[in-house]
Structure formats: structure tokens, C-alpha cells
Amino acid sequence: MHPYCSDYYKPDALAKTYEIPMVPMPNKEDWSAPDDVIAETVYPPRYRRLVGRPRKRRKKNADEKIIVNTNCCRQCGQEGHNRRTCTFFPKEK
């Protein structure tokens, strides 16, 4: 039929899979599990994965925290405002 398709994906394989009737087990006591599986204790994860983007790993030095970017006007050179809101020079119309 299709030379590039694996036999596992063909309808015949699906029919063979469910050929044998599956009967659910009535009780938990009827289950058969190996002794090493029964003896093994499963613990929950040690920590939860945080939601969202991870934080930066690098810690900033004390001198890096002091530096703050402030606006500087190109017309008058003063800090705290920009060229658009500068009142030092009157605007020409």
C-alpha cells in the first residue's frame, strides 16, 4: 500500500492490538506487581518549578545599584527632563 508508512500505523496493526478482549480487574487486591515495585516508596518532587520567565542569576554589586538612568536634555544639558519638555529655551513658532 504505502512503502514509506510503518506497519504499526496501518489499520491491520490496530485490529491486531485489540483482538484480545481486555477485562478490567475488579479489585485492587487482584493486581499482581513485583516485590521490588511494591517495596519502593515514591516521594513527591523536592521543589516546585516556578511559573514564568526565570530570574537573572547574576547578583549586582553595590555600586551597580546606585547608578540610575536619568533623562538629560540635549538643548540645555540639565537632567530630569528631555528635549521635548524643556522650558529653558522658548520655542520658536
C-alpha positions in Angstrom: 0.0 0.0 0.0 2.3 2.8 1.2 6.0 1.8 1.1 7.0 4.8 3.4 4.4 4.0 6.1 5.4 1.7 9.0 3.3 -1.4 9.7 2.5 0.0 13.1 0.3 2.8 11.6 -1.7 0.6 9.3 -5.3 -0.5 10.2 -4.3 -4.2 10.4 -2.0 -3.4 13.3 -4.7 -1.6 15.2 -7.1 -4.5 14.7 -4.5 -7.0 16.0 -3.9 -4.8 19.0 -7.5 -5.0 20.2 -8.0 -8.6 19.1 -7.6 -9.9 22.6 -10.5 -8.9 24.9 -9.5 -6.7 27.8 -11.3 -7.3 31.0 -10.8 -4.8 33.9 -9.7 -6.1 37.2 -12.4 -5.8 39.9 -10.4 -5.2 43.0 -7.0 -3.7 43.8 -6.1 -6.8 45.7 -6.2 -8.8 42.5 -3.4 -6.8 41.0 0.0 -8.5 40.6 3.1 -6.4 40.9 6.7 -7.4 41.6 8.0 -7.2 45.1 10.6 -4.6 44.3 7.9 -2.3 42.9 5.7 -2.7 45.9 8.6 -2.1 48.3 9.7 1.1 46.5 8.5 4.4 48.1 7.7 7.2 45.7 8.2 10.7 47.1 6.9 14.0 45.6 9.3 16.3 43.9 11.7 18.2 46.2 10.7 21.6 44.8 8.2 23.2 42.6 9.1 24.7 39.3 8.4 28.4 39.3 5.9 29.8 36.8 7.0 32.3 34.2 10.4 33.5 33.0 13.3 32.6 35.2 15.1 35.3 37.1 18.6 36.6 36.3 21.2 34.5 38.0 23.8 37.4 38.3 23.8 39.4 41.5 24.5 43.1 41.1 27.3 44.8 43.1 26.5 47.6 45.5 28.0 50.2 43.1 25.8 49.0 40.2 22.6 49.6 42.2 23.5 53.3 42.8 23.7 54.1 39.1 20.3 55.3 37.9 19.5 56.4 34.4 18.0 59.9 34.3 16.8 61.9 31.4 19.2 64.5 30.1 18.1 67.4 27.8 20.2 67.9 24.7 19.4 71.6 24.4 20.2 72.8 27.9 22.1 69.9 29.3 20.1 69.7 32.5 18.9 66.4 34.0 15.3 65.4 34.8 13.6 66.3 31.6 14.1 65.7 27.8 14.3 68.0 24.8 10.5 67.9 24.2 9.6 69.2 27.7 12.5 71.7 28.0 11.4 75.1 29.2 14.9 76.6 29.3 14.7 77.9 25.8 11.5 79.3 24.5 10.0 77.5 21.5 10.0 79.4 18.2 6.8 79.4 16.2 
